């Protein structure tokens, strides 16, 4: 298990134990499309990203995106319309922007 996944599991330990958060791991393209279509939004807090395919897929499914300013984000996300681009990887900022007024 990589360090980032271990950190995520530790940070959300209570939520995972109480089944409020489920970490699904790697999924097929069909499974991803099903999850996207039942989701409210996509959160992408990458430090760096090549072409963000998952962002394109989420926007294509009509989902809002809350993301850091990774490659391509400024061309796809219109703040307040289909999501937000946040400057810091701060969980409070992501949570606030995820509520999309």
C-alpha positions as a printed Julia matrix, in Angstrom:
101×3 Matrix{Float64}:
   0.0    0.0     0.0
   1.45   3.36   -0.96
   2.12   6.11    1.59
  -0.58   8.47    0.28
  -3.29   5.78    0.57
  -2.12   4.95    4.11
  -2.31   8.65    5.03
  -5.83   8.89    3.59
  -6.94   5.79    5.51
  -5.51   7.17    8.75
  -7.06  10.62    8.24
 -10.53   9.15    7.57
 -10.24   6.24   10.01
 -13.48   7.02   11.91
 -15.48   7.7     8.75
 -14.25   4.45    7.19
 -15.08   2.44   10.33
 -18.57   3.99   10.4
 -19.05   3.36    6.65
 -19.46   7.07    5.83
 -16.5    6.83    3.46
 -15.59   3.82    1.34
 -12.23   3.66   -0.44
 -12.9    1.63   -3.55
  -9.45   1.3    -5.07
  -8.89   0.63   -8.77
 -12.06   0.17  -10.86
 -12.87  -0.67  -14.49
 -14.07   2.02  -16.92
 -17.65   0.72  -16.71
 -17.56   0.8   -12.9
 -16.12   4.31  -12.97
 -18.95   5.56  -15.2
 -21.53   4.08  -12.82
 -19.88   5.73   -9.8
 -19.58   9.07  -11.59
 -23.25   9.05  -12.51
 -24.37   8.46   -8.92
 -21.9   11.0    -7.49
 -22.51  14.62   -6.67
 -19.04  15.86   -7.62
 -15.41  14.98   -8.26
 -12.68  16.15   -5.92
  -9.2   16.18   -7.43
  -6.45  17.38   -5.13
  -3.46  16.31   -7.16
  -0.15  18.09   -6.85
   0.59  17.41  -10.51
  -1.41  15.77  -13.24
  -0.88  14.97  -16.88
  -4.07  15.4   -18.88
  -6.77  15.0   -16.2
  -8.99  12.41  -17.89
 -11.06  11.86  -14.74
 -11.93  15.57  -14.74
 -13.05  15.4   -18.38
 -15.15  12.32  -17.58
 -16.79  13.97  -14.56
 -17.61  17.17  -16.46
 -18.89  15.05  -19.35
 -21.28  13.38  -16.9
 -22.48  16.81  -15.74
 -20.7   16.65  -12.38
 -19.13  19.59  -10.58
 -15.38  19.45   -9.96
 -13.39  20.84   -7.05
  -9.72  20.7    -7.98
  -6.3   22.14   -7.47
  -4.89  24.05  -10.43
  -3.57  20.97  -12.22
  -2.89  20.82  -15.94
  -5.98  21.74  -17.93
  -8.18  22.65  -14.95
  -8.34  26.34  -15.87
  -9.67  25.38  -19.31
 -12.39  23.06  -18.01
 -13.57  24.43  -14.66
 -15.47  27.71  -14.52
 -15.47  28.81  -10.87
 -19.0   28.82   -9.51
 -20.51  27.27  -12.67
 -19.23  23.69  -12.86
 -16.89  23.66   -9.89
 -13.99  25.46   -8.28
 -10.24  25.6    -8.6
  -8.67  25.91   -5.16
  -5.15  27.12   -4.45
  -4.22  24.94   -1.46
  -4.66  21.27   -0.63
  -6.59  22.23    2.49
  -9.42  19.83    3.46
 -11.49  22.74    4.88
 -11.29  24.64    1.59
 -12.25  21.53   -0.4
 -15.19  20.86    1.94
 -16.42  24.46    1.71
 -16.2   24.55   -2.09
 -17.76  21.09   -2.38
 -21.04  22.4    -0.97
 -21.49  24.49   -4.19
 -24.04  27.16   -3.23
